[in-house]
Amino acid sequence: MRLSTRNQLKGTIAELDLGSVMAIVKIRLDGGDQVITSSITKDAAVDLGLQVGQPATVFIKSTEVTIGVE
């Protein structure tokens, strides 16, 4: 699969919460303890066959990226 999305982060599905309409998917990124959370439709999660422990790639496409420092 080839995509134009440049921000591709590999990880493993750490948590999957299937609601009645939406699903919350938490992916722990490879090489650390950072977790990305995504809200997708329940139908999409079921169609993709998502399961905890499954390898997955996070694709981020955005027109705005915010950075914070302390």
JOJOLIN-V605067 format. One record per pair of residues at least 24 apart in sequence whose C-alpha atoms are under 6 Angstrom apart, sorted by the first residue. I is the first residue (numbers start at 1). J is the second residue. D is the distance in Angstrom with one decimal. If there is no record, write none. Layout:
I J D
I J D
This chain:
7 59 5.8
7 60 5.2
8 58 5.6
8 59 4.7
9 57 5.5
9 58 5.0
10 57 4.4
11 55 5.8
11 56 5.5
12 53 5.8
12 54 5.6
12 55 4.3
12 56 5.5
13 52 5.0
13 53 5.2
13 54 5.5
14 52 5.5
15 52 5.8
